[in-house]
């Protein structure tokens, strides 16, 4: 008697989670790099602000630090140090993805991995991360960000939700 097609063995389920998480990471990486290349041509050369809405702009920002410009004062080797740190984190998250047993967690990890690698490529290529999305309200601006930053933020949020949901389901 054979198993129904909809029932996967544990190893097949893990393999599917890995494939989907890694596919999402590669998709985020590609989309991030494509949008950054487009923005470099559109708003960085020559540098200019493009208003999209009363609360949103495309604005050229070279972020030499990490989130929100923190650690931007690091010496000349700063991009290398930040890249090595981000690669180590992406490696640890990939190891976690290999053990993930829930698709939601696998996809969340894929978002963070893809975003982290997108910003690493910028640091190694340009010495800074290409940021261009600028949102503001009543004169207060959120720090500029990019697709990779959005993927990392969404991925971390989904990881937290998955953890809370999974922990709540335990007796």
N, C-alpha and C positions, 0 to 999 in steps of 0.2 A: 504494500500500500504506500503510495507516495504522499508527500506533504502538499497541502494546497499552496498555490503560488503566492498567496498573500501572507503566509507564515514564513518568517525568515529564521534561520538558525541564529544563535547569538553571534557567531563570527561574521555571518552575512550582514547582520544589523550593524555591528561595529564598523564593518567595511563601508557600508552605505553612509553612515554618519561621518566617517573620515573623508570619503569622497566629496560629500556635499559641503562639509566645512572647508576643505582645501579648495574646492571649486569656487566657493564664495570668496575666500581669501584672494585667489588669483583674479577673480572678477573685480573685486574692490581695488586691488592693486592696479589693474589695467585702467579702470575708470578714473581712479585718482590721478594717475600719470597723464592720461589723455586730457583731463580737465586742466591740469596744471600747465601742460604744454600750450593749450589753447589760451589760457589766461596770460601766460608769459607774452604771447603775441598780441593779445587784445588789450591788456591793461598795464603791462610792465614795460612795453616798448613802443612809444615812450610812456613813462609812468603817468597814469591819469586815473581819476575816480570816475566811475560810470554809475549813475544813479539808476537803480532798478525800480524802486518804490520809495515812498516817503520814509521808510524805515530800513531800507536795504540798499547796499551799494556793492559794486565790485571795486575793490581797492587793493593796490599792490603793496604787499607786506613781505619782507624777508625776515622770517622769525629765526633768529640765531640761537634761541633757547628751546625749552620744552613748552608744555602747555602754558598758554597765556604769557609767553615771553619769559617765564622764569628761567633762571640760570643763563640768561643771554650774555652775561658778563664773563663767561668762561674764557680762558686764554685761547690762542690760536688752535690748540688741539681739541677744543670743545666739541666741534662736530664729530670728530672721531670717537671721543669718549661717549658722547650721547648715542652715536650709532652702535657702538659695541654694547652699550647698555640695552638699547632697544632690540638688538639682535638676540641678546641673551633672553630677554623677556619673550620675544616671539618664539624662540626655541623652546622655552619652558611651556608656553601656551600650546605649541604644536605637540609636545609630549602629553599634555593634558588632553588635547583633542584626540590623540591616539587611544586614550582610555575612556573617553566620553561615552556614556551609555544612553544619552538622550539627544535626540535630533536638535532640540532647541538650544541646548548647551553647545553642541557641535557648531551650529550656525553662529551663535554668539562669539565663540572662540575664533571662527573664521573671519568675522568682521574685525575683531581686534588685531589678529595676525596680519590681515591684508592692509589695514590702516597703518600699523606700525612699520611694515616693510615699505609702504609708500613714502613715509616721512624719512626713513633711513636712506632711501635712494636720493631724495632731495639733499640731505645733509652731505652725502658723499659726492654728489654731483655739483652742488652749488655752494656748499658750506653753510646752508640755511634752508629752512623749510619754506616752500612757496605757499603763502596764505593769501586769500583774496575775497572771502565772503565776509562782509562787514554789515552787521545788524545794529540798529540803534533805536532808542526811544527817548524823547525829551532831552536830547543832548548827551545821553549816556550811551556809550558804545560798548558792545560786547567785543572782546578781543577777536581780531580777524582769525578765520579758520579756513579749512579746506575739506574736501571729501574724506580724506584719511582721518582727520580729526573727528568728523561726524560719525564715521564707521566705528572708530574706537569708542566714542561716547555711547553710541547705541549698543555696541557689543557689551560694554561693561554693564550698562543698565539691564540688558537682557540676561547677562550672567547672574546679576543680583536677583532678578525676578525668578530665574530658574532655581537658584539656591533657596530662596524663600519658599517657593512653591514645593520644592522637593523636600525641604526640611519640615514643612507643615504637614506633608503627607505621611511622614514617618510616625509610628506609634510612640 
